[in-house]
Amino acid sequence: DLNVSKRLWLILWEYEEILHQGLLKQAISEALPHLAAISTLSLPYLADDGIMNVIRKYLPCLISLDVSHSCVTDRGLRHLMSPCFITSGLMQPNPSVIRSLTSLLDSPENAYSSQIVWNSDGRVGKCLASELEVLKMESCDSVTDSGIRFVLEHYTNLKTLVYHQRRSVLEILLKWLAERADNDKKPQVRLEQLEHAFPYSIAPFSEQLATLTSVCTRLTAINIVTEDFVLPHFVGFSHLNTLTVELEDCIGEGFIIFLQQKGQDLRELYVSCSTDPDSTLSTVQGGHQGQLFNIVTLASGIYCTKVKKLSVSGCGLVSKEAMDSIQLTMKLNSTNWIRTNTQTWFRQLSHLMLMSYEDTMPSMTMHSVLLQHVLSNVPVLQVLNLEGNFGSYITDDYMRHILRQNKFASLRILDISVNDHGGVQGRIPLSLTTVQAFIDLCPNLVELRMSDWNITTEEFGSLTKSMSDNNYNLVLTRKIRA
């Protein structure tokens, strides 16, 4: 692998004459022909169309390319379609890469032979665009929508495409498919990830999503800003196991329907709802403030039994229909129901993050009994991050009761705070008693974040010194609001 890291770039930036005179690019262009066996190349800030042409000529084993923040244009992307001619003697397998035979076995027998051209002089011509699996072009301002269309159509083995300028890859793909609507032959796109993040949402028509499911048959991860009614259409992606969604309206029936039909397949679920907290409840008929953590956690526990990472954030509304569909109020009022059912939830959960981003809203917390029994039944939890108004009930006694049921043998990071802007002592009524309990019971704990805890500066200093003196591999941190 060859990786130009951000740290290295910042160091090079100090020596302007190297960058401005093109000496570094020249050195890279001269070095790449001698690195024919590399499979991963990262050249952020440095790549241009000339270097793309060098890559095309001399790096036949490349499967991952990062040219983010660079001057690469559409022309540079087209360079990779030209054959790369190398002598057959240099075509040695790369020992650092173990390739899966799945794609080869699933492809027609002539699919790969058509990408390799043998010349009479004993040289082999390969099209690098048909070999790449990962292409990252973050902040490549000179790459247009046309360039992305070209990549989608001709980089036939691409699994990951990172790009978002005026439009996201998802938007460009939907527009391209709409223009091909009259064409009976649908393209096959091997992308495993699609992303449409901020600054605005997208709500594709159901017909567009139906077409997308037939084109992107290998999709495993979606990251999207959208509205609740869109979610049930994602059920059509048969391999989907990771969903990151920002809902701009509310948690509604669409979210519940999606989990009911797809929850068993999900391994990672990241949900955020950003309904304007000042909006009237009439915006969402019967909308409820303060139930976001409760409904997402409870619904995920019921329907996503194999989920490994769960994140819930925001301060959005929850519709009455969504609450009624899973009888949320009735279940929250029954301690016996919570105690019985949480014993089978989240048995594989390794990451749990609940973040409200809003410390001025006392309602943005989680039902104390529900959280208590969830935390008592997560045997392999590694990261616990609670950020919000939990100070009303998370006390030393509360945590002591949880630790009696769950020793958190796998826990590595514990972070409980009101927000990440700086702590105020005592807003979370946890003391040194809880700190010592976690240190004693959790052998894998490597970081304990204690912003807002009821711990004085002197106690924190003494505790830090004790960890250092006894050679503990444990980082203690806390933020103090200035």
Summary of the structure (lengths in Angstrom):
residues: 482
radius of gyration: 26.3
end to end distance: 44.2
largest distance: 80.4
contacts: 1499
relative contact order: 0.05
helix: 38%
strand: 18%
